[in-house]
Amino acid sequence: MKVAVTDYIEPNLNWEMSEMAQRGVEFSAHQLKFAPVAEVIQATHDADVVVVNMVPINSEVVAGWKQCKLVIRHGVGYDNVDLQALKNAGIPLCYIPDYCADEVAEQAIALLLACGRRIVSTRKTLDESSAAGKWNFAGVQPVFRMAGQTVGLLGCGRIGSLVLKKLQTFGFQFLICDPYLSERRRKDLGVETVDAETVFRQSDFISIHTPLTPETRHIVNARTLALMKPTAYLINTARGPMVDAVALAEALHKGTIAGAGIDVFEVEPPPPDHPLFSAPNAILTPHLAWYSEDAGRRIRELIVLEIDRFRAGQPPRHVATPLLGKDVTDGA
Ligand SMILES: NC(=O)c1ccc[n+]([C@@H]2O[C@H](COP(=O)([O-])OP(=O)(O)OC[C@H]3O[C@@H](n4cnc5c(N)ncnc54)[C@H](O)[C@@H]3O)[C@@H](O)[C@H]2O)c1
């Protein structure tokens, strides 16, 4: 049996190589994120299992495979994989949704609190006051007490619901928009849902936790940004293309919203002239919401577990379905 990895973010895959060798599985690892399709096919054409991180898996790549029976996406989102092409070829896509939900929720909360408490921008206040030898708090205001403010969540699945639970102790009010949340899940979480427009209009903080779908692409755009309060903050730890970054940068420059905390970008890494780099009140992190030593280790173990399940004839723990209209937390 052969396993081929198209691309990876770990420093090396020596651990995986040794695990596979112990099982008598042939293993090859590549770095093909920006490679032409022909190279991706060359590296994966005779694999039984293909493990992919960010390489686009499109119909051309799938057509080049001779014996692939399973694709494993290293991560939660699988918008880089053409599910229809895999379906046509009868290949399931296994993804790993349960290795970093705590970390991403914590990153969203960290960005939210850093925005609301102005943790990053007030360093300049400290430096300038230190140089002047007296406090100058001009430009710091307004900061509002967290308790009583409203957090709007777009998407209340694995990560969104953790943000909800972890933030409840702060005394926030919540507005939840998730049209696919089942009645049972709504009851379990003790929430009612509202439409996206209500979230945009009434929230003091909006945090995005939906998958990237045709419906959610640019869900934050010039029109929806204009609905937001001038004192409100936008947090995005989900996927870059959900936010029109040009429109967001413009809103930040004009001060029509108060700030943003952003971990994900439409193109990654974002180019040096990305509009958010020069926008005021933007706290930016390099798509590391998922990262902790524990999560980094866990996903590697879970991928090896999926290979073991495949070898034992067992189905994947999580099979990807079209990214639309699903409540994955209900019985998943
Ligand atoms: N930044 C990172 O490092 C990182 C790491 C892991 C996951 N993510 C991203 O976080 C996001 C959430 O992941 P998750 O595991 O919670 O996913 P999930 O599938 O568990 O939850 C997504 C929720 O969004 C809801 N939803 C779907 N379409 C919607 C819409 N149009 N409006 C409102 N809600 C909608 C679904 O019903 C579901 O409840 C994904 O985009 C994922 O790719 C980012």
Ligand as a Chemical Component Dictionary entry (heavy atoms), coordinates in Angstrom:
data_LIG
# 
_chem_comp.id                   LIG 
_chem_comp.type                 NON-POLYMER 
_chem_comp.pdbx_formal_charge   0 
_chem_comp.three_letter_code    LIG 
# 
loop_
_chem_comp_atom.comp_id 
_chem_comp_atom.atom_id 
_chem_comp_atom.alt_atom_id 
_chem_comp_atom.type_symbol 
_chem_comp_atom.charge 
_chem_comp_atom.model_Cartn_x 
_chem_comp_atom.model_Cartn_y 
_chem_comp_atom.model_Cartn_z 
_chem_comp_atom.pdbx_ordinal 
LIG N1  N1  N 0  -7.812  29.753 11.373 1  
LIG C1  C1  C 0  -7.601  28.478 11.564 2  
LIG O1  O1  O 0  -6.479  28.050 11.882 3  
LIG C2  C2  C 0  -8.749  27.498 11.428 4  
LIG C3  C3  C 0  -8.621  26.226 11.986 5  
LIG C4  C4  C 0  -9.702  25.351 11.934 6  
LIG C5  C5  C 0  -10.882 25.737 11.301 7  
LIG N2  N2  N 1  -10.956 26.963 10.717 8  
LIG C6  C6  C 0  -12.194 27.378 10.042 9  
LIG O2  O2  O 0  -13.178 27.650 11.029 10 
LIG C7  C7  C 0  -14.469 27.571 10.417 11 
LIG C8  C8  C 0  -15.439 26.863 11.346 12 
LIG O3  O3  O 0  -14.996 25.540 11.567 13 
LIG P1  P1  P 0  -15.905 24.508 12.420 14 
LIG O4  O4  O 0  -15.064 23.318 12.677 15 
LIG O5  O5  O -1 -16.582 25.205 13.528 16 
LIG O6  O6  O 0  -16.990 24.143 11.312 17 
LIG P2  P2  P 0  -18.390 23.440 11.567 18 
LIG O7  O7  O 0  -18.696 22.810 10.250 19 
LIG O8  O8  O 0  -18.353 22.624 12.797 20 
LIG O9  O9  O 0  -19.394 24.662 11.834 21 
LIG C9  C9  C 0  -19.768 25.553 10.845 22 
LIG C10 C10 C 0  -21.151 26.062 11.163 23 
LIG O10 O10 O 0  -21.474 27.078 10.210 24 
LIG C11 C11 C 0  -22.852 26.921 9.868  25 
LIG N3  N3  N 0  -23.122 27.582 8.591  26 
LIG C12 C12 C 0  -22.993 27.091 7.332  27 
LIG N4  N4  N 0  -23.350 28.019 6.432  28 
LIG C13 C13 C 0  -23.727 29.110 7.147  29 
LIG C14 C14 C 0  -24.214 30.397 6.784  30 
LIG N5  N5  N 0  -24.398 30.736 5.496  31 
LIG N6  N6  N 0  -24.499 31.291 7.762  32 
LIG C15 C15 C 0  -24.334 30.959 9.074  33 
LIG N7  N7  N 0  -23.899 29.737 9.475  34 
LIG C16 C16 C 0  -23.599 28.837 8.523  35 
LIG C17 C17 C 0  -23.062 25.420 9.843  36 
LIG O11 O11 O 0  -24.434 25.104 9.994  37 
LIG C18 C18 C 0  -22.232 24.968 11.043 38 
LIG O12 O12 O 0  -23.006 24.946 12.231 39 
LIG C19 C19 C 0  -14.254 26.894 9.070  40 
LIG O13 O13 O 0  -14.275 27.879 8.054  41 
LIG C20 C20 C 0  -12.855 26.321 9.181  42 
LIG O14 O14 O 0  -12.234 26.194 7.914  43 
LIG C21 C21 C 0  -9.923  27.858 10.783 44 
# 
loop_
_chem_comp_bond.comp_id 
_chem_comp_bond.atom_id_1 
_chem_comp_bond.atom_id_2 
_chem_comp_bond.value_order 
_chem_comp_bond.pdbx_ordinal 
LIG N1  C1  SING 1  
LIG C1  O1  DOUB 2  
LIG C1  C2  SING 3  
LIG C2  C3  SING 4  
LIG C2  C21 DOUB 5  
LIG C3  C4  DOUB 6  
LIG C4  C5  SING 7  
LIG C5  N2  DOUB 8  
LIG N2  C6  SING 9  
LIG N2  C21 SING 10 
LIG C6  O2  SING 11 
LIG C6  C20 SING 12 
LIG O2  C7  SING 13 
LIG C7  C8  SING 14 
LIG C7  C19 SING 15 
LIG C8  O3  SING 16 
LIG O3  P1  SING 17 
LIG P1  O4  DOUB 18 
LIG P1  O5  SING 19 
LIG P1  O6  SING 20 
LIG O6  P2  SING 21 
LIG P2  O7  DOUB 22 
LIG P2  O8  SING 23 
LIG P2  O9  SING 24 
LIG O9  C9  SING 25 
LIG C9  C10 SING 26 
LIG C10 O10 SING 27 
LIG C10 C18 SING 28 
LIG O10 C11 SING 29 
LIG C11 N3  SING 30 
LIG C11 C17 SING 31 
LIG N3  C12 SING 32 
LIG N3  C16 SING 33 
LIG C12 N4  DOUB 34 
LIG N4  C13 SING 35 
LIG C13 C14 SING 36 
LIG C13 C16 DOUB 37 
LIG C14 N5  SING 38 
LIG C14 N6  DOUB 39 
LIG N6  C15 SING 40 
LIG C15 N7  DOUB 41 
LIG N7  C16 SING 42 
LIG C17 O11 SING 43 
LIG C17 C18 SING 44 
LIG C18 O12 SING 45 
LIG C19 O13 SING 46 
LIG C19 C20 SING 47 
LIG C20 O14 SING 48 
# 
